[in-house]
């Protein structure tokens, strides 16, 4: 008889220092699919859900869909959104609990709601309690983002948690395939244990790229342990998400084993010692714009743009994408060949009202909050208007894992003058795909300087076209200098080089 697997997803990376909340409408704008739509809307789209569904189809499992929700990184998730997930998921669990062989969940690991530091752990605890009350044995497997802040009780209340291993997250689909494979093995052969080890380190996103230490060395060491111990099924190296002010914020490790949990725990201690040695490399020091421009001027001639990366307004980390702390001073230098994107629906509306070809005097950016600069003047011409829909060119990117094959920036406008071409969008869009610019008739390949609002996630798309890349220190709530943030809930954690 075919295995019967309950499927659901609740995915959000929560930036607790933002004043804006993330509500049901924000999930609906990205992914809010119930029943059969949770399957149909994810088939073949490169997401973690698609990875699970591919394994399920190959294995002939009967998938029982509940609800799949995902929203762009942002502020605290409203309790109503968490409740919506429960309204669809738990009645289905109760109805089928005596007919289920497994449960698969697509989670993030760094969600924070208005009422809970870790609603995902709460949901897993509720699932475990419902399974225990029914006196059944159902394996529960979840796939997690590498940036999850993982409390011990999340690990304690699932059979196996499996995280991405690459940052940028080009392997979200593959991680779900691996997790679904573990679920299949558990449905046939129960009997595994998980161990978990939190650490004292909270590292900024700029310090946790998988191509750089400490993550590079930690991930390699984890693979070595898996290769040398046949009982170890999976080791997670969780980078953590620094902008969630929660007690369990930061780097953590966990392992799934069929062997002695004490031996697995000892192997995690080896990873902790390696992190202790390498942690200073996880706190990069960034320079201000003046110093960066001097370095740009000293570069030898070459093809391709220079990337001016602005981690403090990292859209993929939750910030509004309208920060002017880099673009304003850059324009003030008088330099040309600049290209940038800003989320500014008001400026878009002004351009639509003016029409293509019209001259406009705009105040762009800096409208969301007081942390990302003030609006800056921009006089130029409306070069084009569009609906903001584009097909992703990099189908293995983290953006693809979140959105599928198509992205929607909302109505947008391109404005230009002798210095710069600016893409104005109605919705913020993480710069993880060159199709964002190409779809609007812009070629960042031909620019001199490209402003990129990211930390690491842009690298797969932008590094291949770039002559050089520099991170620029600006004001913003995704700053790499974590000492600037007003943490209240971290105890015994390190947010600066030890």
LUMROSE-74672 format. One line per 8 residues: number of its first residue (from 1); their letters; for each residue x, y, z of C-alpha. Coordinates in nm, 3 decimals. Layout:
! residues N
NUM = A = X Y Z | ...
END
This chain:
! residues 498
1 = XXXXXXXX = 0.000 0.000 0.000 | 0.123 0.352 -0.082 | 0.268 0.554 0.203 | 0.042 0.840 0.315 | 0.229 1.164 0.400 | 0.084 1.485 0.541 | 0.245 1.794 0.387 | 0.254 2.159 0.494
9 = XXXXXXXX = 0.478 2.465 0.485 | 0.524 2.781 0.690 | 0.826 2.986 0.581 | 0.942 3.326 0.700 | 1.269 3.487 0.807 | 1.173 3.743 1.069 | 1.361 4.066 1.136 | 1.245 4.166 1.482
17 = XXXXXXXX = 1.392 4.518 1.473 | 1.162 4.629 1.189 | 0.847 4.813 1.293 | 0.638 4.670 1.010 | 0.464 4.338 1.071 | 0.414 4.050 0.829 | 0.049 3.961 0.785 | -0.165 3.724 0.586
25 = XXXXXXXX = -0.159 3.963 0.290 | 0.220 3.938 0.277 | 0.198 3.560 0.257 | -0.073 3.585 -0.008 | 0.158 3.807 -0.215 | 0.423 3.533 -0.226 | 0.271 3.193 -0.145 | -0.049 3.101 0.033
33 = XXXXXXXX = -0.178 2.777 -0.115 | -0.430 2.543 0.044 | -0.538 2.189 -0.036 | -0.448 2.062 -0.380 | -0.309 2.405 -0.474 | -0.025 2.342 -0.225 | 0.081 2.064 -0.460 | -0.011 2.207 -0.799
41 = XXXXXXXX = 0.152 2.546 -0.742 | 0.484 2.391 -0.638 | 0.538 2.115 -0.891 | 0.868 2.168 -1.071 | 0.925 2.523 -0.947 | 1.263 2.462 -0.780 | 1.136 2.521 -0.427 | 1.187 2.294 -0.124
49 = XXXXXXXX = 0.822 2.196 -0.163 | 0.898 2.086 -0.518 | 1.190 1.876 -0.393 | 0.964 1.691 -0.149 | 0.693 1.645 -0.411 | 0.943 1.500 -0.659 | 1.057 1.237 -0.406 | 0.696 1.162 -0.313
57 = XXXXXXXX = 0.600 1.114 -0.677 | 0.902 0.892 -0.749 | 0.824 0.680 -0.441 | 0.453 0.660 -0.512 | 0.351 0.824 -0.185 | 0.002 0.961 -0.138 | 0.052 1.325 -0.039 | -0.213 1.480 0.184
65 = XXXXXXXX = -0.176 1.857 0.135 | -0.279 2.107 0.400 | -0.141 2.459 0.354 | 0.184 2.603 0.219 | 0.271 2.959 0.322 | 0.576 3.174 0.250 | 0.643 3.547 0.269 | 0.936 3.776 0.195
73 = XXXXXXXX = 1.166 3.842 0.493 | 1.023 4.118 0.707 | 0.898 4.215 1.050 | 0.721 4.014 1.320 | 0.469 3.766 1.182 | 0.119 3.847 1.294 | -0.040 3.580 1.510 | -0.330 3.561 1.265
81 = XXXXXXXX = -0.095 3.424 0.998 | 0.036 3.152 1.230 | -0.321 3.072 1.331 | -0.417 3.041 0.964 | -0.159 2.768 0.919 | -0.294 2.584 1.222 | -0.653 2.618 1.103 | -0.569 2.418 0.793
89 = XXXXXXXX = -0.301 2.184 0.926 | -0.424 2.049 1.258 | -0.776 1.942 1.155 | -0.617 1.745 0.869 | -0.374 1.586 1.113 | -0.657 1.492 1.348 | -0.866 1.349 1.065 | -0.589 1.133 0.919
97 = XXXXXXXX = -0.368 1.066 1.222 | -0.443 0.692 1.227 | -0.385 0.660 0.852 | -0.060 0.855 0.819 | 0.283 0.706 0.761 | 0.474 1.034 0.779 | 0.464 1.413 0.803 | 0.680 1.651 0.597
105 = XXXXXXXX = 0.710 2.024 0.670 | 0.884 2.306 0.484 | 0.992 2.554 0.753 | 1.253 2.827 0.783 | 1.380 2.814 1.140 | 1.403 3.189 1.202 | 1.036 3.283 1.222 | 0.927 3.501 1.513
113 = XXXXXXXX = 0.564 3.595 1.571 | 0.391 3.856 1.782 | 0.323 3.592 2.046 | 0.623 3.360 2.027 | 1.000 3.363 1.993 | 0.971 3.045 1.786 | 0.628 2.957 1.645 | 0.781 2.678 1.433
121 = XXXXXXXX = 0.903 2.501 1.746 | 0.558 2.558 1.898 | 0.393 2.393 1.597 | 0.625 2.093 1.613 | 0.556 2.056 1.985 | 0.183 2.064 1.916 | 0.222 1.802 1.643 | 0.426 1.580 1.875
129 = XXXXXXXX = 0.163 1.613 2.148 | -0.117 1.525 1.908 | 0.073 1.219 1.785 | 0.145 1.108 2.142 | -0.219 1.153 2.244 | -0.329 0.934 1.954 | -0.074 0.667 2.060 | 0.069 0.635 1.710
137 = XXXXXXXX = 0.426 0.648 1.578 | 0.457 0.889 1.286 | 0.796 1.028 1.177 | 0.802 1.406 1.136 | 1.072 1.550 0.911 | 1.126 1.918 0.831 | 1.355 2.101 0.593 | 1.508 2.426 0.722
145 = XXXXXXXX = 1.687 2.731 0.586 | 2.056 2.748 0.678 | 1.984 3.076 0.860 | 1.752 2.921 1.119 | 1.787 3.010 1.488 | 1.724 2.666 1.634 | 1.613 2.599 1.993 | 1.664 2.254 2.141
153 = XXXXXXXX = 1.290 2.193 2.160 | 1.252 2.223 1.783 | 1.495 1.935 1.742 | 1.334 1.743 2.031 | 0.989 1.755 1.871 | 1.070 1.625 1.524 | 1.224 1.305 1.399 | 1.476 1.478 1.174
161 = XXXXXXXX = 1.555 1.836 1.075 | 1.755 1.885 0.755 | 1.899 2.223 0.655 | 2.040 2.381 0.342 | 2.418 2.359 0.311 | 2.499 2.647 0.078 | 2.485 3.023 0.112 | 2.374 3.161 -0.134
169 = XXXXXXXX = 2.098 2.899 -0.102 | 2.127 2.727 -0.438 | 2.055 2.390 -0.273 | 1.712 2.445 -0.116 | 1.551 2.194 -0.354 | 1.831 1.944 -0.293 | 1.799 1.981 0.085 | 1.430 1.895 0.063
177 = XXXXXXXX = 1.511 1.593 -0.153 | 1.759 1.480 0.112 | 1.506 1.539 0.390 | 1.234 1.350 0.205 | 1.475 1.063 0.153 | 1.532 1.049 0.529 | 1.155 1.048 0.583 | 1.123 0.755 0.343
185 = XXXXXXXX = 1.391 0.562 0.531 | 1.221 0.635 0.865 | 0.883 0.518 0.742 | 1.044 0.185 0.653 | 1.288 0.163 0.945 | 1.230 0.372 1.259 | 1.495 0.415 1.523 | 1.702 0.733 1.503
193 = XXXXXXXX = 1.799 1.005 1.749 | 1.883 1.373 1.717 | 2.129 1.579 1.920 | 2.156 1.957 1.929 | 2.424 2.206 2.033 | 2.364 2.579 2.058 | 2.669 2.810 2.055 | 2.742 3.156 2.189
201 = XXXXXXXX = 2.810 3.314 1.847 | 2.574 3.547 1.662 | 2.732 3.619 1.323 | 2.611 3.875 1.068 | 2.492 3.745 0.728 | 2.804 3.885 0.562 | 3.009 3.650 0.780 | 2.833 3.325 0.695
209 = XXXXXXXX = 2.879 3.272 0.321 | 2.952 2.907 0.254 | 3.249 2.994 0.031 | 3.426 3.165 0.321 | 3.539 3.067 0.669 | 3.408 2.996 0.922 | 3.115 2.837 0.733 | 3.334 2.680 0.465
217 = XXXXXXXX = 3.545 2.496 0.722 | 3.249 2.403 0.941 | 3.050 2.261 0.652 | 3.352 2.064 0.529 | 3.411 1.925 0.878 | 3.046 1.821 0.903 | 3.070 1.634 0.573 | 3.388 1.463 0.697
225 = XXXXXXXX = 3.204 1.342 1.008 | 2.918 1.208 0.797 | 3.166 1.031 0.573 | 3.360 0.873 0.857 | 3.070 0.760 1.079 | 2.819 0.529 0.905 | 2.563 0.589 1.181 | 2.546 0.963 1.117
233 = XXXXXXXX = 2.264 1.037 0.873 | 2.285 1.416 0.865 | 2.462 1.707 1.035 | 2.325 2.060 1.019 | 2.550 2.363 1.043 | 2.305 2.643 1.114 | 2.445 2.991 1.050 | 2.165 3.159 1.244
241 = XXXXXXXX = 1.989 3.484 1.161 | 2.136 3.776 1.353 | 1.838 4.011 1.323 | 1.601 3.804 1.533 | 1.629 3.924 1.893 | 1.549 3.588 2.051 | 1.733 3.389 2.321 | 1.842 3.107 2.086
249 = XXXXXXXX = 1.975 3.338 1.813 | 2.298 3.234 1.646 | 2.505 2.947 1.518 | 2.398 2.597 1.619 | 2.465 2.237 1.520 | 2.247 1.928 1.516 | 2.290 1.569 1.406 | 2.068 1.276 1.314
257 = XXXXXXXX = 2.212 0.937 1.403 | 2.121 0.570 1.418 | 2.408 0.515 1.660 | 2.500 0.633 2.007 | 2.368 0.988 2.064 | 2.658 1.054 2.302 | 2.906 0.988 2.022 | 2.714 1.222 1.791
265 = XXXXXXXX = 2.710 1.488 2.063 | 3.088 1.455 2.102 | 3.128 1.509 1.728 | 2.925 1.828 1.751 | 3.167 1.945 2.021 | 3.445 1.907 1.763 | 3.253 2.153 1.545 | 3.214 2.392 1.838
273 = XXXXXXXX = 3.590 2.391 1.896 | 3.649 2.464 1.528 | 3.403 2.751 1.545 | 3.579 2.889 1.853 | 3.898 2.902 1.647 | 3.745 3.054 1.333 | 3.471 3.277 1.474 | 3.670 3.605 1.439
281 = XXXXXXXX = 3.655 3.557 1.061 | 3.275 3.569 1.082 | 3.270 3.937 1.178 | 3.380 4.121 0.863 | 3.484 4.484 0.885 | 3.334 4.712 0.620 | 3.461 5.048 0.497 | 3.273 5.369 0.434
289 = XXXXXXXX = 3.199 5.492 0.084 | 3.495 5.731 0.061 | 3.747 5.456 0.135 | 3.573 5.215 -0.100 | 3.578 5.465 -0.387 | 3.949 5.519 -0.336 | 3.994 5.143 -0.369 | 3.777 5.144 -0.681
297 = XXXXXXXX = 3.989 5.417 -0.838 | 4.301 5.213 -0.767 | 4.175 4.907 -0.957 | 4.348 4.813 -1.281 | 4.141 4.856 -1.597 | 3.901 4.573 -1.667 | 3.563 4.472 -1.803 | 3.244 4.459 -1.603
305 = XXXXXXXX = 3.093 4.673 -1.329 | 3.217 4.728 -0.978 | 2.960 4.612 -0.725 | 2.895 4.841 -0.430 | 2.720 4.602 -0.194 | 2.504 4.752 0.081 | 2.448 4.482 0.345 | 2.274 4.722 0.585
313 = XXXXXXXX = 1.979 4.736 0.343 | 1.985 4.366 0.260 | 1.641 4.300 0.110 | 1.690 3.926 0.150 | 1.742 3.992 0.521 | 1.415 4.179 0.558 | 1.501 4.548 0.521 | 1.281 4.773 0.305
321 = XXXXXXXX = 1.506 4.807 0.002 | 1.465 5.184 -0.010 | 1.776 5.283 0.184 | 1.958 5.590 0.055 | 2.270 5.575 0.273 | 2.481 5.457 -0.019 | 2.301 5.589 -0.327 | 2.264 5.945 -0.197
329 = XXXXXXXX = 2.634 6.006 -0.121 | 2.734 5.819 -0.437 | 2.526 6.051 -0.656 | 2.667 6.348 -0.465 | 3.018 6.256 -0.583 | 2.917 6.340 -0.940 | 3.025 6.000 -1.070 | 2.841 5.844 -1.363
337 = XXXXXXXX = 2.758 5.500 -1.494 | 2.560 5.418 -1.179 | 2.282 5.159 -1.171 | 2.058 5.078 -0.874 | 1.715 4.953 -0.775 | 1.494 5.106 -0.507 | 1.159 4.995 -0.372 | 0.947 5.312 -0.386
345 = XXXXXXXX = 0.582 5.275 -0.489 | 0.517 5.648 -0.448 | 0.791 5.737 -0.695 | 0.658 5.471 -0.933 | 0.312 5.627 -0.916 | 0.461 5.969 -0.997 | 0.640 5.823 -1.300 | 0.323 5.651 -1.422
353 = XXXXXXXX = 0.134 5.979 -1.390 | 0.405 6.161 -1.585 | 0.434 5.896 -1.858 | 0.720 5.745 -2.054 | 0.962 6.008 -2.182 | 0.853 6.275 -1.936 | 1.093 6.478 -1.725 | 1.043 6.420 -1.353
361 = XXXXXXXX = 1.178 6.566 -1.030 | 1.146 6.296 -0.766 | 1.228 6.237 -0.404 | 1.330 5.870 -0.409 | 1.384 5.616 -0.132 | 1.405 5.663 0.243 | 1.030 5.654 0.298 | 0.976 5.338 0.504
369 = XXXXXXXX = 1.139 5.422 0.837 | 1.404 5.636 1.004 | 1.677 5.371 0.986 | 1.757 5.371 0.615 | 1.819 5.733 0.524 | 1.597 6.010 0.391 | 1.450 6.064 0.044 | 1.703 6.199 -0.204
377 = XXXXXXXX = 1.635 6.423 -0.506 | 1.657 6.271 -0.851 | 1.589 6.473 -1.166 | 1.571 6.278 -1.487 | 1.353 6.124 -1.752 | 1.112 5.831 -1.731 | 1.284 5.581 -1.958 | 1.027 5.303 -1.929
385 = XXXXXXXX = 0.727 5.173 -1.737 | 0.637 4.811 -1.675 | 0.432 4.564 -1.475 | 0.740 4.430 -1.296 | 0.683 4.066 -1.384 | 0.994 3.878 -1.494 | 1.113 3.523 -1.547 | 1.410 3.421 -1.339
393 = XXXXXXXX = 1.729 3.358 -1.536 | 1.900 3.172 -1.251 | 1.657 2.891 -1.179 | 1.869 2.741 -0.899 | 1.891 3.062 -0.696 | 1.745 3.120 -0.351 | 1.496 3.353 -0.519 | 1.376 3.058 -0.728
401 = XXXXXXXX = 1.340 2.850 -0.414 | 1.114 3.120 -0.268 | 0.918 3.237 -0.573 | 0.939 2.962 -0.833 | 1.014 3.063 -1.191 | 0.844 3.404 -1.198 | 0.898 3.716 -0.986 | 0.664 4.011 -0.943
409 = XXXXXXXX = 0.803 4.351 -0.848 | 0.469 4.526 -0.898 | 0.438 4.828 -1.128 | 0.782 4.973 -1.189 | 0.961 5.255 -1.365 | 1.311 5.318 -1.492 | 1.434 5.675 -1.452 | 1.765 5.805 -1.580
417 = XXXXXXXX = 1.991 6.105 -1.615 | 2.354 6.166 -1.707 | 2.471 5.998 -1.385 | 2.249 5.702 -1.322 | 1.972 5.468 -1.424 | 1.743 5.374 -1.135 | 1.488 5.093 -1.135 | 1.198 5.192 -0.910
425 = XXXXXXXX = 0.972 4.907 -0.798 | 0.645 4.890 -0.608 | 0.755 4.582 -0.415 | 1.099 4.513 -0.280 | 1.283 4.240 -0.466 | 1.603 4.071 -0.341 | 1.882 4.118 -0.599 | 1.936 3.749 -0.666
433 = XXXXXXXX = 1.867 3.743 -1.039 | 1.984 3.964 -1.328 | 1.642 3.921 -1.485 | 1.525 4.193 -1.250 | 1.721 4.449 -1.454 | 1.720 4.275 -1.790 | 1.341 4.258 -1.795 | 1.328 4.637 -1.769
441 = XXXXXXXX = 1.576 4.697 -2.052 | 1.876 4.756 -1.824 | 2.214 4.587 -1.846 | 2.411 4.596 -1.522 | 2.694 4.432 -1.721 | 2.750 4.768 -1.893 | 2.734 4.989 -1.584 | 3.039 5.128 -1.409
449 = XXXXXXXX = 2.899 5.098 -1.055 | 2.606 4.881 -0.946 | 2.447 4.927 -0.604 | 2.342 4.588 -0.467 | 2.122 4.565 -0.157 | 2.234 4.226 -0.028 | 2.482 4.045 0.192 | 2.569 3.715 0.024
457 = XXXXXXXX = 2.263 3.603 -0.173 | 2.349 3.814 -0.479 | 2.678 3.640 -0.550 | 2.560 3.368 -0.787 | 2.394 3.623 -1.013 | 2.627 3.922 -0.988 | 2.978 3.792 -0.925 | 3.010 3.640 -1.276
465 = XXXXXXXX = 2.963 3.983 -1.437 | 3.160 4.192 -1.187 | 3.510 4.334 -1.219 | 3.529 4.377 -0.842 | 3.303 4.390 -0.540 | 3.315 4.595 -0.220 | 3.089 4.590 0.084 | 3.006 4.943 0.197
473 = XXXXXXXX = 2.925 5.033 0.557 | 2.602 5.234 0.576 | 2.321 5.285 0.824 | 2.048 5.022 0.821 | 1.889 4.744 1.020 | 2.083 4.468 0.845 | 2.414 4.620 0.946 | 2.711 4.385 0.974
481 = XXXXXXXX = 2.811 4.568 1.291 | 2.575 4.393 1.529 | 2.681 4.611 1.822 | 2.462 4.885 1.670 | 2.143 4.686 1.731 | 1.938 4.718 2.054 | 1.929 4.351 2.154 | 1.731 4.271 2.470
489 = XXXXXXXX = 1.697 3.894 2.469 | 2.050 3.764 2.408 | 2.213 3.613 2.715 | 2.572 3.494 2.700 | 2.594 3.558 2.326 | 2.879 3.718 2.131 | 2.791 3.974 1.860 | 3.140 4.110 1.793
497 = XX = 3.484 3.952 1.742 | 3.589 3.775 2.066
END
